[in-house]
Amino acid sequence: MDNFGLGLREFWQRFRAPPDALMLELGAGGELLVAKLRAGLSLALLLLPLAHIATGEYGPSQGIAGMFGVILAVVASQVILLLAHQPRRFPWLPWATTSYDVSLTTLVLVLLALDSPAASLNSMVAWAFYLVAICMTALRNDGRLTLYTGLLAMLQYGVLAAVVFLLADSPEQLVSVDAGTVRASGVLQRLLLVGIVTAITAAVVYRMQRLVELSGTDGLTGLPNRTLLVHHFPARLDAARERGGSLSLSLINLDYFRRINDEVGPSTGDRALRHAVDVLREGLEPDDLLVRLGGEEFVLLLALPPGRAWERLEQLRRELATRPFVPGPDEDPIRLTFSAGMACWPNDGADLSQLMRRADLRLSQAKLEGRNRVVLR
């Protein structure tokens, strides 16, 4: 029971927290895919009201309502598609588009209610787009958006149903030859179904977040890995441009760590590596990003100008040198140090690869000069 409670608490905390940069990057691609799907579906849906009018399956009023809704959807979908091609410029777009999807469905149901209250609450074709809107949030990789969409759909459909029941002068108004009889139990069942689909979609998003998190995390140290660095860097660079600041990248290498591994064994070497990471983490600020590239090599991103970034890294170097790793109670401590090369945007490069190359050259210089030092120039 305790494990179940902890699982629910972790699930809820994860959904309340905004997704990281990698999830947002994937979600931006998902938003563009949803925009393309929305545009294609909107064009295809033009056939539905035309077919209903032609076959006489629905009355003229219902056909016109459907046609109005579809035309509105086509126009809006094309506008949204244009905006989705610039995801970084419009971070609010997923929230606006999912609100639009749900509200457009409600608008079509309202138009149906003007002709037949029963058709508005019992229409499977129009109502099913609540479920489509909820399922499409899985492509945005943001659990908060999924929960918001499900709650919005339940709220709007619930309010519509309440208004229809309140305005019905007689039970006969809730009966339709084509749509059947509207019952409160049927409305509750649909609301329950919306809640179930929301929960399932949220669980899918949660699972995707976990898989992406694991793929972007180093298993030994828990640090982000190279994959996450590649996805984080563009957002960090954009932020530096917007504030007119600097971005410093440091390539860090633990000195002679392979020799330590050979002397004490891989298991103790792993513990020594985690010790070094713990010391480095203690000296970082919340906005700093420490990444493990592999082996004993790390990258540190600091939103600082060159001088201040060098001072921060020097402080970390001195701290690590004064805190040796102790393998066990009766074992000699192992002194750990690192060498580092620094590169700064915009002076040393315009992208991640250029900064990495410049930092690697300076790291090589630090090693040639005797190691246990930070080289900026």
SULZI-V449821 format. One record per residue. N is the residue number from 0. OMEGA is omega in degrees with one decimal (none if undefined). NEAR is the number of other ideal C-beta (glycine too) atoms within 8 Angstrom. D_LAST is the distance of its C-alpha to the last C-alpha in Angstrom with 2 decimals. Layout:
N;OMEGA;NEAR;D_LAST
N;OMEGA;NEAR;D_LAST
This chain:
0;179.0;4;58.19
1;179.0;5;55.17
2;179.1;6;52.95
3;178.7;7;54.34
4;177.8;8;53.54
5;178.8;8;49.97
6;178.1;8;49.60
7;179.7;8;50.90
8;178.3;8;48.67
9;179.2;8;45.55
10;-177.4;9;46.81
11;178.7;8;47.34
12;179.5;8;44.01
13;-178.2;10;42.18
14;176.8;11;44.13
15;-177.7;6;43.59
16;176.1;6;39.80
17;178.7;5;37.99
18;-180.0;10;36.71
19;-173.5;9;33.04
20;-179.2;9;30.84
21;178.7;12;32.00
22;178.3;12;35.62
23;178.5;12;35.20
24;177.6;11;33.68
25;178.4;10;36.65
26;177.0;14;38.97
27;174.9;10;37.88
28;177.0;9;38.91
29;178.5;11;42.08
30;177.5;15;42.83
31;177.8;11;42.74
32;177.5;9;45.00
33;179.3;13;47.36
34;178.2;14;47.47
35;177.5;9;48.48
36;-179.8;9;51.07
37;180.0;15;52.38
38;179.3;13;52.80
39;179.2;8;54.61
40;-179.6;9;56.82
41;178.2;13;57.73
42;-180.0;8;58.98
43;-177.8;7;60.90
44;175.9;10;62.47
45;-177.6;12;64.23
46;-174.9;6;66.77
47;-179.3;10;67.82
48;177.7;12;69.57
49;178.9;9;71.02
50;-179.7;9;72.48
51;178.8;12;73.87
52;-177.0;11;75.53
53;-177.8;6;76.91
54;-178.5;6;78.39
55;-178.2;5;79.67
56;175.3;6;78.08
57;178.5;10;76.82
58;-179.2;7;78.45
59;-178.5;6;77.33
60;179.2;9;75.64
61;178.7;13;73.53
62;179.0;12;72.65
63;177.7;9;71.63
64;178.2;13;69.51
65;179.9;14;67.78
66;178.8;12;67.25
67;-179.5;9;65.80
68;-178.5;13;63.35
69;178.9;13;62.24
70;176.9;9;61.80
71;179.9;10;59.70
72;179.9;12;57.62
73;-178.7;12;57.09
74;-178.4;8;55.89
75;-178.6;11;53.58
76;178.9;13;52.15
77;176.8;9;51.07
78;-179.8;8;49.32
79;179.6;14;47.55
80;177.6;12;46.50
81;-179.7;7;44.77
82;-175.8;10;42.88
83;177.0;13;41.91
84;178.0;7;39.88
85;-172.0;7;37.32
86;-177.8;12;36.98
87;-178.3;7;33.77
88;-175.5;4;35.46
89;-179.1;8;38.57
90;179.9;5;37.88
91;-171.5;6;41.45
92;179.6;12;43.01
93;-179.9;12;44.03
94;-179.9;9;45.88
95;-175.8;8;47.59
96;179.1;14;48.63
97;173.7;16;50.02
98;177.7;9;51.96
99;-179.2;10;53.24
100;-178.3;14;54.36
101;-176.4;14;56.31
102;176.8;10;57.74
103;175.8;13;58.87
104;179.0;15;60.78
105;179.4;11;62.40
106;177.8;10;63.28
107;178.5;13;65.10
108;177.2;15;67.00
109;178.3;10;67.94
110;175.9;11;69.29
111;-178.4;14;71.30
112;178.8;13;72.65
113;178.7;7;74.16
114;-177.5;10;76.48
115;178.1;13;76.79
116;-179.9;12;75.44
117;-179.6;14;76.10
118;-178.0;15;74.03
119;-176.9;13;71.04
120;-177.0;15;70.90
121;-179.0;11;72.10
122;-180.0;11;70.24
123;-176.3;6;68.30
124;-177.8;6;66.58
125;-176.2;12;65.00
126;-176.6;11;64.43
127;-179.7;8;62.60
128;166.7;11;59.68
129;-178.7;12;58.78
130;177.7;10;58.09
131;-179.8;9;56.20
132;179.7;14;53.92
133;-178.9;15;53.22
134;-178.4;9;52.54
135;178.3;13;50.11
136;178.1;15;47.85
137;-179.8;11;46.94
138;179.7;10;44.88
139;176.4;13;42.73
140;178.8;14;41.60
141;-176.9;14;42.14
142;178.5;12;44.90
143;-179.7;9;45.31
144;178.2;12;46.29
145;180.0;15;48.87
146;178.7;11;50.51
147;-178.3;10;50.54
148;178.9;15;52.19
149;179.2;16;54.84
150;179.3;9;55.71
151;178.8;12;55.90
152;179.2;15;58.22
153;-179.2;12;60.44
154;-176.2;8;60.62
155;-180.0;12;61.52
156;178.1;16;64.04
157;177.8;10;65.53
158;178.2;8;66.00
159;179.8;14;67.54
160;179.9;10;69.95
161;179.5;8;70.94
162;179.5;8;71.67
163;179.6;14;73.73
164;-178.7;9;75.80
165;-176.7;6;76.36
166;179.8;7;77.46
167;-179.2;10;79.76
168;-178.4;4;83.32
169;178.2;5;84.91
170;-178.2;6;84.00
171;179.2;5;85.02
172;179.1;9;81.95
173;-180.0;11;79.77
174;177.7;9;81.59
175;179.2;10;80.89
176;-177.0;3;82.61
177;-173.1;8;79.35
178;-179.9;11;76.90
179;-177.2;8;79.24
180;177.9;7;79.62
181;177.7;13;76.80
182;179.1;6;76.80
183;179.3;6;74.65
184;178.3;6;74.12
185;177.4;10;72.69
186;178.9;13;70.22
187;178.1;8;69.13
188;178.7;8;68.71
189;176.4;10;66.41
190;177.9;11;64.34
191;179.2;8;64.13
192;176.3;9;63.06
193;178.7;15;60.25
194;179.7;10;59.10
195;179.1;8;59.28
196;177.6;12;57.28
197;-179.2;16;54.65
198;180.0;9;54.40
199;179.7;8;54.15
200;177.6;14;51.48
201;177.8;13;49.50
202;176.9;8;49.76
203;179.2;9;48.48
204;178.4;14;45.43
205;179.9;12;44.85
206;177.6;8;45.05
207;179.1;10;42.62
208;179.2;13;40.13
209;-179.3;8;40.48
210;178.2;8;40.03
211;179.3;12;36.91
212;179.7;9;35.55
213;-180.0;7;36.26
214;-178.7;7;34.76
215;-176.1;11;31.47
216;175.4;11;31.35
217;-174.6;9;30.42
218;-175.7;4;33.68
219;-173.3;8;32.47
220;-175.9;8;30.12
221;178.7;6;31.29
222;170.1;11;27.79
223;178.7;12;27.34
224;-175.9;13;26.70
225;179.9;8;25.02
226;-179.3;9;28.02
227;177.8;14;27.64
228;-178.8;15;23.91
229;-178.6;8;24.82
230;-180.0;11;27.51
231;-168.8;14;25.70
232;-179.3;10;22.61
233;178.8;8;24.58
234;177.9;10;26.16
235;180.0;12;22.92
236;177.3;11;21.55
237;179.7;9;24.90
238;178.4;9;24.84
239;178.3;12;21.47
240;-176.0;7;22.96
241;-178.5;6;26.18
242;179.7;6;24.84
243;-177.2;4;22.35
244;-178.7;7;19.52
245;175.6;12;16.20
246;-176.8;12;15.73
247;178.2;15;12.93
248;179.5;15;13.22
249;175.1;16;12.35
250;-172.0;16;13.69
251;177.9;13;15.37
252;177.7;13;17.42
253;-173.5;11;20.03
254;174.3;10;20.04
255;-175.0;7;23.16
256;178.5;14;24.94
257;176.4;8;27.14
258;177.0;7;28.46
259;177.7;12;29.35
260;-179.3;10;31.13
261;-176.2;5;33.09
262;-173.9;6;34.15
263;179.8;9;35.29
264;-175.7;7;36.15
265;-178.2;6;34.89
266;177.9;6;36.72
267;176.9;9;35.21
268;177.0;12;31.82
269;178.6;9;32.16
270;177.8;10;33.00
271;178.4;15;29.98
272;178.3;13;27.77
273;176.8;10;29.54
274;179.6;10;29.10
275;179.4;13;25.31
276;179.5;12;25.46
277;179.0;8;27.85
278;179.5;12;25.61
279;-178.6;13;22.65
280;-176.9;8;25.13
281;-177.5;7;26.46
282;-177.0;9;23.23
283;172.5;9;22.83
284;-177.3;4;24.24
285;-177.3;4;26.79
286;178.9;5;24.58
287;-179.1;10;21.75
288;176.4;11;22.08
289;-174.1;13;21.63
290;172.9;14;22.56
291;178.3;13;23.57
292;-177.4;10;22.93
293;-179.4;6;25.14
294;-179.6;6;25.59
295;-175.4;8;22.98
296;-176.5;10;20.22
297;171.7;13;19.44
298;176.5;14;17.65
299;176.4;15;17.17
300;179.2;15;17.39
301;177.4;12;17.07
302;-175.2;12;18.43
303;172.3;9;16.10
304;-173.2;9;13.62
305;-176.3;12;9.91
306;-179.6;6;10.79
307;177.5;9;13.95
308;178.1;15;12.80
309;179.2;11;10.44
310;179.0;8;13.60
311;-177.9;11;15.84
312;175.5;15;14.18
313;178.3;9;14.11
314;177.5;9;17.74
315;-179.8;11;18.60
316;-179.6;14;17.25
317;179.9;8;19.36
318;-180.0;11;22.27
319;-178.1;13;22.47
320;-178.1;10;22.37
321;-179.5;5;25.26
322;-177.3;7;27.37
323;177.0;7;28.52
324;-179.7;11;30.55
325;-177.1;7;34.27
326;-177.4;10;36.13
327;-176.1;5;39.58
328;-174.9;3;41.78
329;-177.4;3;42.38
330;-179.3;7;39.14
331;177.0;4;36.24
332;179.3;7;33.09
333;-179.7;11;30.08
334;-179.4;6;26.72
335;174.6;15;24.00
336;175.3;11;20.25
337;171.6;12;17.35
338;-176.6;15;13.94
339;171.6;16;11.56
340;-174.9;17;8.75
341;172.1;17;8.04
342;-174.1;16;8.65
343;172.5;15;10.53
344;9.8;14;13.73
345;-172.0;7;14.60
346;-172.2;5;11.53
347;-179.5;10;10.33
348;-176.3;11;13.93
349;-179.3;5;17.49
350;-174.6;7;18.77
351;-176.2;9;18.38
352;179.3;7;18.31
353;178.9;11;15.53
354;179.0;14;13.25
355;179.8;12;14.48
356;-180.0;9;13.77
357;178.7;12;10.10
358;179.5;15;9.88
359;177.0;10;12.16
360;-179.6;9;10.23
361;173.2;15;7.39
362;177.1;15;10.57
363;178.1;9;12.13
364;178.9;10;9.61
365;178.8;14;10.32
366;179.8;9;13.92
367;-178.3;6;14.04
368;175.7;8;12.90
369;179.1;5;15.81
370;-179.1;10;15.15
371;-179.9;9;15.68
372;178.8;10;12.17
373;-178.2;13;9.45
374;177.4;13;5.88
375;-179.6;8;3.81
376;none;3;0.00
